[in-house]
Amino acid sequence: MSHDRPSRRYPIGAELIAPDRTHFRVWAPRARQVEVAVQADGNRDSAPAVVTLDPEDGGYFSGEAVAGAGALYRFRLDGGVQLYPDPASRSQPLDPHNSSCVVDPAAFRWTDAAWKGRPLRGQVMYELHVGTFTPEGTWAAAARELPELARLGVTVIEMMPVNEFAGQHNWGYDGVDFFAPAHVYGTPDDLRAFVDAAHAVGVAVILDVVYNHFGPDGNYLRAFAEHYFTDRHPCDWGEALNFDDTDAGPVREFFITNARYWVEEFHFDGFRFDATQSIIDSSEEYILAAIVREARAAARGRELIMIAENEPQATKLVRPREEGGDGLDGLWNDDFHHSAVVALTGRHESYFCDYHGTPQEFISAAKYGYLYQGQRYVFHDKRRGMPGFGVPPAAFVAFIENHDQIANTGDGRRLRFQTSPAKYRAMTALLLLGPWTPMLFQGQEFGASADFLYFNDMGHDLHDPIRKGRAEGLKIFPSFASEETQALLADPFGADTFTRCKLDFSERDKHAAIYTLHRDLLRLRREDPAFTGQRIGGVDGAVLGPEAFVLRFFGEKMGGDDDRLLVVNFGRLLNLEPAPEPLLARRGERRWEPPCPRDRPRNGG
């Protein structure tokens, strides 16, 4: 073992320093001795070579051993019997409970040297879950669909979390090995190949990351350091992560390194940060701001997209750093979704009670983004949101479906099955042409029949608590609170709950009208400067009836020939005579002309 610390890319984990030599470094401040047990031949049945690591300041241990790519290893603490996987493991070939694996990131041959990334403005996003996106549920299978997504008009894929989790299927929000791509989807190089293939067809890929908690099954962090966690702050999903309490420095380093790693070694084009309201930090620099800063530096000039999910709607996240903000690019806009659900279905329970689904709500969303920017929110009985004035329209990511809102509001049915075809077409046009950044959920573009349910495959001792937690969570909706309706809900651990969520791509042909509608609208959005502009103040609107409104998109010269109207009607036939609304006026004697025949059959009209 060498006692000289070699040059490393990252402060933690196993890194190759020669074809047959690996350097290990781990934070274990509660340990007096740390050993690494290495099976250099990659054979789980062979006797491991045990190497004692050198202690460093700050609770770190490091050292090198004979081990090349594919070698298996685990850590032993203070001479104990139990062996632990690496908290910064780059690969868990079996599961999070077994050996970690040494990976050579330089073995993959990238072809995306000319790729410059994408800014958020001008993009069309697409959320997918790798395990249910294709029948195979792998990155290799998903990569085959990339050319068609690009032809449709998708420019950014938002991939649900992919770090290692317990069991064979999971949404990804119960991950435990934050550096290890989940083995059930393929190898780390399969993930690299997916991103490389996406870049080849002009599609960026951002990764959904969960920096607010670790999953409960396969989490061995406390064996190494209790200060990964803190009781200073609350967390809805277990122990809060420690970004500002005792020994927070190495924890902050862990997450900053993780972001750098995904950007540098997998060429991800940014992140969607899950439930940022539970990432609580009173440090001088908020941890998300630090992560964003370091990730952008790691990209070396390549554009990155940084988006936050934030239930309190804190617009500070997307304000520039020089204005006291955190420097992210975008925010998920639940307000738009909730208004859309009420308008399409009339549903008015739980948090939908704070929305009316009226024309004015959609006009306000187009002009200002969030609807709640500090007003009282009845469902929470407190104020919600921060002012969003001056925030660019593209910063608000709008959707009518996402993984949460399909599965966590009832029985997992897609929204198109809860409304009329005409209303659904109108809402689709509003979503895809509005000034915000639109996001589709996998299969939405062809009217997928597959449900999207909550599924899990963690250890059996967690089954009953998770079932009970799911049932209690859905009781906020009175329509799913009775014993009768609860009995109808899909079991998260049921044999077919996971497979029911898999897409059937033959529905692109079976539901051709829906698919064509999405493709035509995205082409219009892409080709017409009025829709691509996304300028602050570039849209105004007016109510035309109880369920109808108009949005006017102003071109470079306000009131000029490059203005566009989007007239949306969720109700009966709209009579616009008389029409005392100046936004409908056209300059001179010219008439407004539709870009295509109205209600043409190929779009289902």
Secondary structure, 3 states (H helix, E strand, C coil): CCCCCCCCCCCCEEEEEECCEEEEEEECCCCCCEEEEEECCCCCCCCCEEEECEECHHHEEEEEEECCCCCEEEEEECCCCCEECCCCCCCCCCCCCCCEECCCHHHCCCCCCCCCCCCCCCCCEEEECHHHHCCCCCHHHHHCCHHHHHHHCCCEEEECCCEECCCCCCCCCCCCEEEEECHHHCCHHHHHHHHHHHHHCCCEEEEEECCCCCCCCCCCHHHHCHHHEECCCCCCCCCEECCCCCCHHHHHHHHHHHHHHHHHHHCCCEEEECCHHHCCCCCCCCHHHHHHHHHHHHHCCCCCEEEECCCCCCHHHHCCHHHCCCCCCEEECHHHHHHHHHHHHCCCCHHHHHCCCCHHHHHHHHHHCCCCCCCEECCCCEECCCCCCCCCHHHEEECCCCHHHHHCCCCCCCHHHHCCHHHHHHHHHHHHHCCCEEEEECCHHHCCCCCCCCCCCCCHHHHHHHHHHHHHHHCCCHHHCCHHHHHHCCCCCCCCCCHHHCCCCCHHHHCHHHHHHHHHHHHHHHHCHHHHCCCCCCEEEEEEECCEEEEEECCCCCCCCCCEEEEEECCCCCCCCCCCCHHHCCCCCCCCCCCCCCCCHHHCC
